[in-house]
Amino acid sequence: MDVIEESGNKIVVKLKGIPIQYANALRRICLSGVPTFAIDDVVIIENSSVLADEGVAHRLAMTPLRTDLSRFVEPSACDCHSELGCSKCRVLLMLDSGVSDTTRTVTSSDLSSEDEVVKPVSSNIPIIVLAPGQKLKVEAYARLGRGNEHAKWNSSTVAVLTQTNNPEEHILTVETVGNLTPSEVIRAAIDELEKRLGEFQQTMATLG
């Protein structure tokens, strides 16, 4: 694997000596098979805005969050075995807009996280517009998930595979929104592909 280009949230790599089916499997995992953080449960404490609670929850869920795969695990793999989660598989974010005398836009900068890493990728993502006297106060719980469960957990926005003139040589382009760096996505995708292939081989061995 050779890195052709890497800048910001985009990386372009050349895959050599890899059959197309494995290269495409890697592409698919880069797109939706690497865990990322997203808000999955929202407790509405107060909402006097014109937007329904479900609308608020959806906008929070679609706010990209920076992800740390070294310290957190997916709930299904966590030792706590709890629906409520624990510090290893869940992060709490709070939003309390307060009451303003003027119309204001509540943005991702108003979300405060209990974790120093897991927080919105940008402070300028609009969530809701509040009229004078309106207020929004919520507790939001984020967890790791995968894009094949819901698009809010997509590990990349772009994962494109193109072929070169050489056999078994492909160009993989990956772009993210900043929840993970593109290189982190590719490294995690390689580990995931190796894991899946190992599990497949074990399954075939038991069948044989």
C-alpha positions in Angstrom: 0.0 0.0 0.0 1.4 3.4 -1.1 0.0 6.7 0.0 -0.5 8.9 -3.1 -2.1 11.9 -1.4 -3.1 12.8 2.1 -4.6 16.2 3.1 -7.2 17.2 5.6 -10.0 14.6 5.7 -9.0 12.9 2.4 -6.5 10.2 1.6 -5.7 8.4 -1.7 -3.7 5.1 -1.6 -2.5 2.6 -4.1 -3.2 -1.0 -3.4 -0.8 -3.5 -5.1 -1.1 -7.2 -5.5 -4.6 -7.4 -4.1 -7.5 -9.1 -5.9 -10.4 -6.9 -6.7 -12.8 -8.7 -4.3 -10.5 -8.0 -1.4 -10.0 -4.4 -2.4 -13.7 -3.9 -2.7 -14.3 -5.5 0.6 -11.8 -3.0 2.1 -13.6 -0.2 0.4 -17.0 -1.2 1.8 -15.6 -1.5 5.4 -14.0 1.9 5.0 -17.4 3.3 4.2 -19.6 1.7 6.9 -17.7 -1.0 8.7 -15.5 1.0 11.1 -17.0 2.0 14.4 -17.6 5.7 15.1 -19.3 7.7 17.8 -22.8 9.1 17.3 -25.5 10.2 19.7 -28.0 7.4 20.0 -30.2 8.3 23.0 -31.5 11.7 23.9 -33.3 12.7 27.1 -35.3 15.9 26.6 -35.4 17.8 29.8 -36.9 21.0 28.4 -37.9 21.9 24.9 -40.0 25.0 24.4 -38.9 25.5 20.7 -41.1 24.9 17.7 -39.2 21.8 16.8 -40.6 18.5 18.1 -38.5 16.4 20.4 -38.0 13.8 17.7 -36.6 16.5 15.4 -34.1 17.7 18.1 -33.0 14.1 18.7 -32.5 13.5 14.9 -30.4 16.7 14.5 -28.2 15.7 17.5 -27.8 12.2 16.1 -26.5 13.5 12.8 -23.9 15.8 14.4 -20.5 14.1 13.6 -18.5 13.4 16.7 -14.7 12.8 17.0 -14.0 9.2 17.8 -11.4 7.5 19.9 -11.2 3.8 19.2 -8.3 3.2 21.6 -10.3 3.8 24.8 -13.8 2.8 23.9 -15.6 -0.4 22.8 -18.9 -1.1 21.1 -21.7 -1.8 23.7 -22.0 -5.4 22.4 -18.4 -6.0 23.3 -18.3 -4.2 26.6 -17.8 -6.0 29.9 -20.6 -4.0 31.6 -23.3 -5.9 29.7 -25.7 -3.0 30.6 -28.3 -1.3 28.5 -27.3 1.9 30.1 -23.7 1.6 29.2 -20.6 2.6 31.2 -17.5 4.8 30.8 -16.0 2.3 28.4 -18.8 2.3 25.9 -20.8 5.5 26.4 -20.2 9.2 26.5 -22.6 11.9 28.0 -23.0 15.2 26.2 -25.1 18.0 27.7 -26.8 21.0 26.0 -28.5 23.8 28.0 -29.3 26.8 25.8 -30.6 29.0 28.7 -33.2 31.7 27.9 -32.3 34.6 25.6 -34.1 37.9 24.9 -33.2 37.6 21.2 -33.5 35.0 18.5 -30.4 32.8 18.5 -29.1 29.7 16.8 -28.0 26.9 19.0 -25.0 25.2 17.5 -22.7 22.3 18.2 -20.6 24.6 20.3 -23.3 24.5 22.9 -22.8 20.8 23.4 -20.5 20.0 26.3 -19.0 16.5 26.5 -17.7 14.6 29.5 -14.9 13.3 27.4 -12.0 15.4 26.1 -12.0 13.7 22.7 -15.5 12.7 21.9 -17.1 16.0 20.9 -18.5 17.6 17.7 -16.0 17.8 14.9 -17.0 21.4 14.4 -18.4 24.1 16.6 -20.4 25.7 13.8 -23.0 23.0 13.1 -26.5 24.5 13.6 -28.9 22.5 15.7 -32.0 24.7 16.3 -33.1 28.3 16.2 -34.7 29.6 19.4 -37.0 32.6 19.5 -36.9 34.9 22.5 -38.0 33.1 25.7 -37.5 29.6 24.2 -35.2 27.1 25.8 -33.6 23.7 25.0 -32.0 21.5 27.6 -31.1 17.9 26.9 -28.9 15.0 27.9 -27.4 13.1 24.9 -25.7 9.7 25.1 -23.3 8.7 22.4 -22.0 5.3 21.6 -19.9 3.5 19.0 -21.8 2.0 16.1 -21.4 1.1 12.4 -22.8 2.6 9.2 -24.5 -0.7 8.2 -26.7 -0.1 11.2 -27.4 3.6 10.6 -25.9 6.3 8.3 -25.0 8.4 11.4 -22.3 5.9 12.1 -20.7 6.0 8.6 -17.0 6.0 9.0 -16.4 7.8 5.8 -18.5 9.9 3.4 -16.6 8.8 0.3 -14.9 5.4 -0.3 -14.2 4.9 -4.0 -12.1 2.2 -5.7 -10.7 2.7 -9.2 -8.5 0.4 -11.2 -5.2 1.2 -12.9 -3.8 -0.3 -16.1 -1.9 -2.9 -14.0 -3.5 -6.1 -12.8 -4.4 -6.3 -9.1 -3.5 -2.7 -8.6 -6.2 -0.3 -7.4 -6.6 3.3 -6.2 -8.7 3.7 -3.0 -9.9 7.2 -2.1 -11.4 7.8 1.3 -12.9 11.0 2.7 -14.3 11.5 6.2 -16.1 14.3 8.1 -13.5 14.3 10.8 -14.9 11.8 13.2 -11.8 9.7 12.3 -8.8 10.7 10.1 -8.8 8.9 6.7 -5.6 7.0 7.7 -7.3 5.8 10.9 -10.3 4.6 8.9 -8.0 2.6 6.5 -6.0 1.1 9.3 -9.1 0.1 11.2 -10.7 -1.3 8.0 -7.6 -3.5 7.4 -7.8 -4.9 10.9 -11.6 -5.5 10.5 -11.1 -7.2 7.1 -8.4 -9.5 8.6 -10.7 -10.3 11.5 -13.6 -11.2 9.2 -11.5 -13.3 6.9 -10.2 -15.2 10.0 -13.7 -15.8 11.2 -14.8 -17.0 7.7 -11.8 -19.4 7.6 -12.7 -20.8 11.0 -16.4 -21.3 9.9 -15.3 -23.1 6.7 -13.0 -25.3 8.7 -15.8 -26.4 11.0 -18.0 -27.2 8.0 -15.2 -29.2 6.4 
